[in-house]
Amino acid sequence: MGGYPGAPRWLAKALLHALVRKGHFDDEHLQQVDWEAVTTEREAGSWSAESASTKRLDLVVSGNDFVVGIEHKVWASAEHNPFDAYDSLLNSYAVKAYRCVLCPDDSKESVWVPAKEAGWPTLSYSELLASAYALYGQDVAPSDQTKWQIFYQELLQHITSIAQPTEEKTMTKKELEFSLKHFHDLYEASQRLEQLDQELMRKEKATSLLRYR
């Protein structure tokens, strides 16, 4: 998301696009984002006078004229999250503030009910993944092959594996029969996709070389 120097902001971009689709981020802001200027802070702290302690928000994504607070709930509930303290933290940035609770698809009421009451919209893993893969061919595939592509692919696969942990991840009988029947075409299509990725990378490298010259 931009928490490491030189890392692409692919996931931050996917998250903001997903929030736009749900009406929780301004599309006009999205079009004006300078992605090179986007940074992400982990465990951002805000002092709570009520509890006399520092409350920490999982992720804060900052842009040129916006900030997004992200509370990430995987297994725990959100019943005891100090959303008021999080709001104070985001408001201290003095720019347009957005917020969301990122969680697996089958999150319980103990996550989305407290979040909704606090005015924090939830964003499911599947919604984030749909946005990430929609942008993949535009942002990731054409870029020069680097370690970040590998890290990103592995991250998306990991998120996919826990997006719906109770869902069976095997083929149905109908899907298996279809795959066996069209195996040759599917295999050829996979080879074409691999060739397409290589061609896109080749063209991008050639373009980059021309720009350098």
C-alpha positions as CSV (number, residue, x, y, z in Angstrom):
1,M,0.0,0.0,0.0
2,G,3.0,2.3,0.1
3,G,4.5,1.5,3.5
4,Y,7.9,0.6,2.1
5,P,10.1,2.9,-0.1
6,G,9.8,1.9,-3.8
7,A,6.8,-0.4,-3.3
8,P,4.0,0.0,-5.8
9,R,0.7,1.2,-4.4
10,W,-1.3,-1.5,-6.2
11,L,-3.3,-2.6,-3.1
12,A,-4.0,0.9,-1.9
13,K,-5.4,1.7,-5.4
14,A,-7.5,-1.4,-5.4
15,L,-8.9,-0.6,-1.9
16,L,-9.8,3.0,-2.9
17,H,-11.5,1.8,-6.1
18,A,-13.5,-0.8,-4.0
19,L,-14.6,2.0,-1.6
20,V,-15.7,4.2,-4.6
21,R,-17.9,1.3,-5.9
22,K,-19.6,1.1,-2.5
23,G,-20.0,4.9,-2.3
24,H,-17.5,5.4,0.6
25,F,-14.8,7.3,-1.3
26,D,-15.1,10.3,-3.5
27,D,-14.6,9.4,-7.2
28,E,-13.3,12.9,-7.9
29,H,-10.6,12.4,-5.2
30,L,-9.7,9.1,-6.7
31,Q,-9.0,10.6,-10.2
32,Q,-6.7,13.2,-8.6
33,V,-4.6,10.9,-6.5
34,D,-0.8,11.1,-7.0
35,W,0.0,7.5,-6.3
36,E,3.7,8.2,-6.0
37,A,2.9,10.4,-3.0
38,V,0.7,7.8,-1.2
39,T,2.2,6.5,2.0
40,T,0.9,4.1,4.6
41,E,1.5,4.0,8.3
42,R,1.0,0.9,10.5
43,E,-0.3,1.0,14.1
44,A,-0.9,4.8,13.9
45,G,-1.4,6.0,17.5
46,S,-4.0,8.4,19.0
47,W,-4.0,9.4,22.7
48,S,-7.3,8.7,24.5
49,A,-7.9,10.9,27.5
50,E,-10.7,8.7,28.6
51,S,-8.6,5.6,29.1
52,A,-5.3,7.5,29.5
53,S,-3.7,5.3,26.9
54,T,-2.7,5.3,23.2
55,K,-5.2,3.7,20.9
56,R,-3.8,2.3,17.6
57,L,-5.4,2.1,14.2
58,D,-4.1,-0.7,12.0
59,L,-3.4,1.2,8.8
60,V,-3.5,4.9,7.8
61,V,-3.2,5.6,4.1
62,S,-2.3,9.2,3.3
63,G,-2.5,11.0,-0.1
64,N,-2.0,14.5,-1.3
65,D,-5.5,15.6,-0.1
66,F,-7.0,12.7,1.8
67,V,-6.5,10.1,4.5
68,V,-8.0,6.7,4.9
69,G,-8.2,4.8,8.2
70,I,-8.4,1.0,8.0
71,E,-9.2,-1.3,10.9
72,H,-8.4,-4.9,9.9
73,K,-10.5,-7.5,11.6
74,V,-9.7,-11.1,10.7
75,W,-10.9,-13.2,13.7
76,A,-11.5,-10.8,16.5
77,S,-14.7,-8.8,17.0
78,A,-15.0,-5.0,16.8
79,E,-17.0,-4.6,19.9
80,H,-14.2,-3.0,21.9
81,N,-12.6,-1.0,19.2
82,P,-12.3,2.8,20.1
83,F,-13.7,4.2,16.9
84,D,-14.0,7.6,18.5
85,A,-10.2,7.7,19.1
86,Y,-9.7,6.6,15.5
87,D,-11.9,9.4,14.2
88,S,-9.9,11.9,16.3
89,L,-6.7,10.6,14.8
90,L,-8.0,10.9,11.2
91,N,-9.4,14.3,11.8
92,S,-6.0,15.5,13.0
93,Y,-4.6,15.1,9.4
94,A,-6.6,18.2,8.4
95,V,-7.6,16.7,5.0
96,K,-10.7,14.8,3.8
97,A,-11.0,11.6,6.0
98,Y,-12.4,8.3,4.9
99,R,-12.6,5.1,6.9
100,C,-13.4,1.4,6.6
101,V,-13.2,-2.0,8.4
102,L,-11.5,-4.6,6.2
103,C,-12.7,-8.2,7.0
104,P,-13.3,-11.7,5.6
105,D,-16.5,-12.3,3.8
106,D,-18.2,-14.3,6.6
107,S,-17.4,-11.9,9.4
108,K,-19.9,-12.1,12.3
109,E,-22.3,-9.4,13.6
110,S,-19.7,-8.6,16.3
111,V,-17.6,-7.0,13.5
112,W,-20.0,-5.2,11.2
113,V,-22.6,-4.1,13.8
114,P,-20.2,-2.1,16.0
115,A,-18.5,-0.7,12.8
116,K,-21.8,0.4,11.3
117,E,-22.9,2.1,14.6
118,A,-19.6,4.0,14.6
119,G,-20.1,5.1,11.0
120,W,-17.3,2.8,9.7
121,P,-18.3,1.0,6.5
122,T,-17.1,-2.6,6.1
123,L,-15.2,-3.8,3.1
124,S,-15.0,-7.6,2.5
125,Y,-11.9,-9.5,1.2
126,S,-13.9,-10.5,-1.9
127,E,-14.7,-6.9,-2.7
128,L,-11.1,-5.9,-2.3
129,L,-10.0,-8.9,-4.5
130,A,-12.5,-8.1,-7.2
131,S,-11.0,-4.5,-7.4
132,A,-7.4,-5.8,-7.3
133,Y,-7.9,-8.2,-10.2
134,A,-9.9,-5.7,-12.2
135,L,-6.8,-3.4,-12.1
136,Y,-4.3,-6.2,-12.4
137,G,-4.0,-6.1,-16.2
138,Q,-3.7,-2.3,-16.2
139,D,-1.2,-1.8,-13.3
140,V,0.6,-5.1,-12.5
141,A,1.0,-7.2,-15.7
142,P,2.5,-4.4,-17.9
143,S,5.1,-3.4,-15.3
144,D,8.7,-4.6,-15.3
145,Q,9.0,-7.9,-13.5
146,T,10.2,-7.3,-10.0
147,K,9.9,-8.9,-6.6
148,W,6.9,-6.7,-5.9
149,Q,4.8,-8.6,-8.5
150,I,5.6,-11.9,-6.8
151,F,4.8,-10.5,-3.4
152,Y,1.6,-9.1,-4.7
153,Q,0.5,-12.3,-6.4
154,E,1.2,-14.3,-3.2
155,L,-0.7,-11.7,-1.1
156,L,-3.8,-11.9,-3.3
157,Q,-3.7,-15.7,-3.2
158,H,-3.4,-15.6,0.5
159,I,-6.3,-13.2,0.9
160,T,-8.4,-15.4,-1.5
161,S,-7.7,-18.5,0.6
162,I,-9.2,-16.8,3.7
163,A,-11.8,-14.6,2.1
164,Q,-14.4,-17.3,2.7
165,P,-12.8,-19.8,5.1
166,T,-16.0,-22.0,5.4
167,E,-16.3,-22.3,1.6
168,E,-15.2,-25.6,0.0
169,K,-12.4,-24.9,-2.4
170,T,-12.9,-27.8,-4.7
171,M,-14.5,-28.1,-8.1
172,T,-18.1,-29.2,-8.5
173,K,-18.8,-32.3,-10.6
174,K,-20.1,-30.0,-13.4
175,E,-17.0,-27.9,-13.3
176,L,-14.7,-30.9,-13.4
177,E,-16.6,-32.5,-16.3
178,F,-16.3,-29.2,-18.2
179,S,-12.6,-28.8,-17.5
180,L,-11.9,-32.4,-18.7
181,K,-14.0,-31.9,-21.8
182,H,-12.2,-28.7,-22.7
183,F,-8.8,-29.5,-21.3
184,H,-6.9,-28.8,-24.5
185,D,-8.6,-25.4,-25.0
186,L,-8.0,-24.4,-21.4
187,Y,-4.4,-25.4,-21.6
188,E,-3.9,-23.5,-24.8
189,A,-5.6,-20.5,-23.3
190,S,-3.3,-20.6,-20.3
191,Q,-0.3,-20.6,-22.6
192,R,-1.6,-17.6,-24.5
193,L,-2.1,-15.7,-21.3
194,E,1.5,-16.4,-20.3
195,Q,2.7,-15.2,-23.7
196,L,0.5,-12.1,-23.3
197,D,2.1,-11.3,-20.0
198,Q,5.6,-11.8,-21.5
199,E,4.7,-9.6,-24.5
200,L,3.3,-6.8,-22.3
201,M,6.5,-6.9,-20.2
202,R,8.7,-6.8,-23.3
203,K,6.8,-3.8,-24.7
204,E,7.0,-2.0,-21.4
205,K,10.7,-2.6,-21.2
206,A,11.2,-1.3,-24.8
207,T,9.1,1.7,-24.0
208,S,11.1,2.4,-20.8
209,L,14.4,2.1,-22.7
210,L,13.2,4.6,-25.3
211,R,12.2,7.0,-22.5
212,Y,15.6,6.6,-21.0
213,R,17.4,7.3,-24.2
